[in-house]
Amino acid sequence: MTLGTKTTMRAVAIDRFGGPDALAAHTLPVPDVGPHDVLIRVEYAGVGEWDPFEREGGYAQMLGVQPDFPYVLGSEGAGDIAAVGADVDRFSVGDRVYAAGFLNPKGGFYAEYVAVDADLVAPVPPQLTMEQAGVVSGVGVTALRGLDDTLALEVGHALAVVGASGGVGHLAVQLAKRMGARVLAVASGRDGVALAEQLGADAAIDGRAERTADAADAFAPDGLDAVLLTAGGTVAKKAVDRVRPGGRVAYPTGVQPVPDERPDLTISNYNGEPDREIIERLSRLIGTDPLDVHVAHTFPLDEAAQAHRMLDQHYLGKICLRVGAG
Ligand SMILES: NC(=O)c1ccc[n+]([C@@H]2O[C@H](COP(=O)([O-])OP(=O)(O)OC[C@H]3O[C@@H](n4cnc5c(N)ncnc54)[C@H](OP(=O)(O)O)[C@@H]3O)[C@@H](O)[C@H]2O)c1
């Protein structure tokens, strides 16, 4: 333990479920480090598109749990290790790491320190900045679970990524390319199209302004092999309509409205469940061919409420909080 006499930390937490204004600065105890945990001194925390649902009490209601307040949000982040649990031998104090910790029982990443199960932690790939590492785990794992584990994407497949300039989508475009697929990026806005092209999409359109069905027909005249949906509604329906019989569609839970069933397709919803294997798989992929993790804006921790408000606006990639030294 190298915290010296430090027993409290800065955090942004909620005292009740509610809107962005429920997020407030707190001084809280540094979390206990269990035998399987590492304590991370957080430099950057990702702001998840799903964080407002947690802030409003959606997950608590869904899971039937009554959390303790103050409640620290934040499901991902990066920093250096401040302490290691008794049973952890893979990490040492000072290691630069990133972590996933959705609904982490010892508190989230909107805090100076977080105690996380060591299985959800990996060294920061040298190809990423600490800021990029802070936002990559949730969307990276979700993109990989979708493309690899759910769609079983193969070399040569014609894939459409709907929401291709968002958090999950912009990583999915890059991962699908390195898996050998041809990628039609259905992005948001002209800036989203420009990002998708820069990330290597074979074709890119603005799904808010251009005709997705026509673009899909031109891209894959015999039908798409697969679609990853990170946005729902009309644009999703148009893409699903253009999948060939026997093709596959996947969407992470949370995408609304969910696509209608089509009897000749496999349409699966899934979760970006983190575990040691997939975090290491993501790190390996980043290590062999670096991902461009796009950070739209980084707010100081104390401005977490503004960061949450920005989630309702148009932006590319991810939103980040600067917590510590950074
Ligand atoms: N279950 C899980 O484990 C899990 C994990 C991660 C994410 N998710 C869910 O997956 C979804 C995506 O997450 P995310 O972090 O990638 O969110 P995100 O960053 O908001 O990405 C969604 C993207 O879709 C774009 N979009 C909306 N309508 C569009 C249209 N008509 N054409 C083209 N693009 C359009 C949005 O653009 P604008 O910026 O213009 O709005 C945004 O860039 C969310 O519903 C989230 O809750 C679930």
The ligand as an SDF file (V2000), in Angstrom:
LIG
                    3D

 48 52  0  0  0  0  0  0  0  0999 V2000
  -25.4200   -3.9390  -23.5460 N   0  0  0  0  0  0  0  0  0  0  0  0
  -24.1670   -3.5360  -23.5590 C   0  0  0  0  0  0  0  0  0  0  0  0
  -23.2650   -4.2080  -23.0540 O   0  0  0  0  0  0  0  0  0  0  0  0
  -23.8270   -2.2310  -24.2390 C   0  0  0  0  0  0  0  0  0  0  0  0
  -22.5010   -1.7680  -24.2130 C   0  0  0  0  0  0  0  0  0  0  0  0
  -22.1970   -0.5870  -24.9000 C   0  0  0  0  0  0  0  0  0  0  0  0
  -23.2040    0.0940  -25.5710 C   0  0  0  0  0  0  0  0  0  0  0  0
  -24.4670   -0.3770  -25.5240 N   0  0  0  0  0  0  0  0  0  0  0  0
  -25.5440    0.3120  -26.2580 C   0  0  0  0  0  0  0  0  0  0  0  0
  -25.1640    0.3690  -27.6210 O   0  0  0  0  0  0  0  0  0  0  0  0
  -25.6110    1.5770  -28.1950 C   0  0  0  0  0  0  0  0  0  0  0  0
  -24.4130    2.3120  -28.7940 C   0  0  0  0  0  0  0  0  0  0  0  0
  -23.5210    2.7070  -27.7560 O   0  0  0  0  0  0  0  0  0  0  0  0
  -22.4420    3.8150  -28.0520 P   0  0  0  0  0  0  0  0  0  0  0  0
  -21.6470    3.9800  -26.8420 O   0  0  0  0  0  0  0  0  0  0  0  0
  -21.7770    3.5150  -29.3250 O   0  0  0  0  0  0  0  0  0  0  0  0
  -23.4090    5.0920  -28.2560 O   0  0  0  0  0  0  0  0  0  0  0  0
  -23.1680    6.3570  -29.1610 P   0  0  0  0  0  0  0  0  0  0  0  0
  -21.7640    6.7820  -29.0280 O   0  0  0  0  0  0  0  0  0  0  0  0
  -24.2650    7.3160  -28.8340 O   0  0  0  0  0  0  0  0  0  0  0  0
  -23.3320    5.7930  -30.6440 O   0  0  0  0  0  0  0  0  0  0  0  0
  -24.5480    5.7210  -31.3410 C   0  0  0  0  0  0  0  0  0  0  0  0
  -24.3100    6.4510  -32.6480 C   0  0  0  0  0  0  0  0  0  0  0  0
  -25.4020    6.2670  -33.5270 O   0  0  0  0  0  0  0  0  0  0  0  0
  -25.5270    7.4790  -34.2470 C   0  0  0  0  0  0  0  0  0  0  0  0
  -26.8090    7.5430  -34.9370 N   0  0  0  0  0  0  0  0  0  0  0  0
  -28.0290    7.7770  -34.4430 C   0  0  0  0  0  0  0  0  0  0  0  0
  -28.9270    7.7730  -35.4360 N   0  0  0  0  0  0  0  0  0  0  0  0
  -28.2550    7.5570  -36.5890 C   0  0  0  0  0  0  0  0  0  0  0  0
  -28.6200    7.4670  -37.9520 C   0  0  0  0  0  0  0  0  0  0  0  0
  -29.8830    7.6140  -38.3590 N   0  0  0  0  0  0  0  0  0  0  0  0
  -27.6440    7.2170  -38.8610 N   0  0  0  0  0  0  0  0  0  0  0  0
  -26.3660    7.0700  -38.4860 C   0  0  0  0  0  0  0  0  0  0  0  0
  -25.9630    7.1510  -37.2110 N   0  0  0  0  0  0  0  0  0  0  0  0
  -26.8980    7.3840  -36.2700 C   0  0  0  0  0  0  0  0  0  0  0  0
  -25.3350    8.5440  -33.1790 C   0  0  0  0  0  0  0  0  0  0  0  0
  -25.0620    9.8070  -33.7500 O   0  0  0  0  0  0  0  0  0  0  0  0
  -25.3380   11.1990  -33.0190 P   0  0  0  0  0  0  0  0  0  0  0  0
  -24.0670   11.5900  -32.3570 O   0  0  0  0  0  0  0  0  0  0  0  0
  -25.6740   12.1270  -34.0840 O   0  0  0  0  0  0  0  0  0  0  0  0
  -26.4680   10.9790  -32.0410 O   0  0  0  0  0  0  0  0  0  0  0  0
  -24.1380    7.9660  -32.4580 C   0  0  0  0  0  0  0  0  0  0  0  0
  -22.9380    8.3510  -33.0870 O   0  0  0  0  0  0  0  0  0  0  0  0
  -26.3060    2.3590  -27.0670 C   0  0  0  0  0  0  0  0  0  0  0  0
  -27.6800    2.1020  -27.1580 O   0  0  0  0  0  0  0  0  0  0  0  0
  -25.7330    1.7390  -25.8060 C   0  0  0  0  0  0  0  0  0  0  0  0
  -26.5990    1.8320  -24.7110 O   0  0  0  0  0  0  0  0  0  0  0  0
  -24.7980   -1.5160  -24.8860 C   0  0  0  0  0  0  0  0  0  0  0  0
  1  2  1  0
  2  3  2  0
  2  4  1  0
  4  5  1  0
  4 48  2  0
  5  6  2  0
  6  7  1  0
  7  8  2  0
  8  9  1  0
  8 48  1  0
  9 10  1  0
  9 46  1  0
 10 11  1  0
 11 12  1  0
 11 44  1  0
 12 13  1  0
 13 14  1  0
 14 15  2  0
 14 16  1  0
 14 17  1  0
 17 18  1  0
 18 19  2  0
 18 20  1  0
 18 21  1  0
 21 22  1  0
 22 23  1  0
 23 24  1  0
 23 42  1  0
 24 25  1  0
 25 26  1  0
 25 36  1  0
 26 27  1  0
 26 35  1  0
 27 28  2  0
 28 29  1  0
 29 30  1  0
 29 35  2  0
 30 31  1  0
 30 32  2  0
 32 33  1  0
 33 34  2  0
 34 35  1  0
 36 37  1  0
 36 42  1  0
 37 38  1  0
 38 39  2  0
 38 40  1  0
 38 41  1  0
 42 43  1  0
 44 45  1  0
 44 46  1  0
 46 47  1  0
M  CHG  2   8   1  16  -1
M  END
$$$$
